[in-house]
């Protein structure tokens, strides 16, 4: 069964490569280029998983994560956060807010596809 994935990533080349990888893995992929657009898309049609960049225009990945975990409809949504290398504090904050998994940029293609597959299999926090 095709799963719907939303990618919230403002760097176009990263967003497109993630879309390609996840589409090739059999998923239906949507892109949001900033935090406000991501939240609007999440409210309109919650996906089966979210790939969330930490550093987004208009609203950070932390803000989005906090908002999603506070709402009943999205509390259990599996979320993979993309972070820059060496950001241990960001990782801890995201874990405290309820993120399900991390991938560090630059990432290995297989790591992203496998992590998303694992989240879709096991779900999120719910």
N, C-alpha and C positions, 0 to 999 in steps of 0.2 A: 504494500500500500504506500502510495506517495505521501511523504510528510511535507508540511509547509514550514519553511525556515525564513525568518526575517534576519537580514544582516544590517546592523546599524554601524556604518563605517563611512567616515568622511573622505578618506583617501581613495579616490576613484579606482586607481590601479589595484589596490588591495581588495576593494569591494568586488571588482570585476573578476579577479582571480578566485576569490572565495565563491562567487556565484558560479563560475565555471566548474570548480571542484565539486561543489555540492549538487549542482544540476547533473553532472556526470555520474554522481553517486545515486541518482534517482529521485532527488528531492525537487520540490517546486520552491523557487527562491525569489524573494522580494528584497529590494534594497531601500534603505533610508539613509540620507546623507547628513542628517543632524538629529539632535535629541528630540526636538519638538515633532519632527516628521515621524520619527520612530514611535513615539508615544501615540500619535494620532493613528498610525497604522495598526499598532497593537490593540488599541481600543476598538477600531473598526472591525478587525478580523484577527483575533489572537492566533498566532502561528503555533506549530507543535514544538518549536524551539527558537531561541534567539541567540544570535552571535552578536555580541555587544562590545564595541570599542569603548575604552575608558575615556579617551579624550575626544569628545564630540563638540561641534559648535552648538550654541544655544542652550544645551542641557547636557551635563556630564553623564557618563555611564553610571556613576554612583547615584545621581538623582533618579535616573530611570530605574535602576535596580531597587532603590528605596520605594519608589512609587509602585512598582510591580509587586513587590513582596507585601505591600500594605493592602492590596486589593484582593478580594476573594477570588475573582476570575483568573488572576495571573499569579497567585501566590505559589503555585506548584509548577509554573512554566520553567522548563529546563533552560538555563542560561549559561552560555560559554562567554567569558570575558576575555578580550584581547588586551594585553598590557605590554608596555615597552619593557625591554630587558632590564633586570635589576631594580624593579620597583617593588621591593618587599613590603613597604608600608601600604602601597595601593592594594596589594594582594590581601593583606590582613584586613584592611577596611572592607574590601569586597566580600571576603569570607564572612565577616561579622554581619554584613547586610544580606547574606544568603545566596551568594553566587554558587553555581554547581560545579564549574570547572574553569580552568585558565588555559590559555595558550599564549606564549610569549612571542612578540614580534622581534625579529623575523621568525616566521613559523615554518615548520615542515608541512608540506601539503597533506601527507598521510596522517600527521598528528591531528590536524583539524578535522578531516573526514572521520577518523576513528573516534575522536572525542564526541563529535556530534552524534555519531551512530550509538555510542555508549549512553549518551544522555537520552536519546530517543527510546532506547531499550529500557533503561532504568528509570526514566523520568527525572523529575527534579526533587525538590524538598517535600512536596505535598504529602 
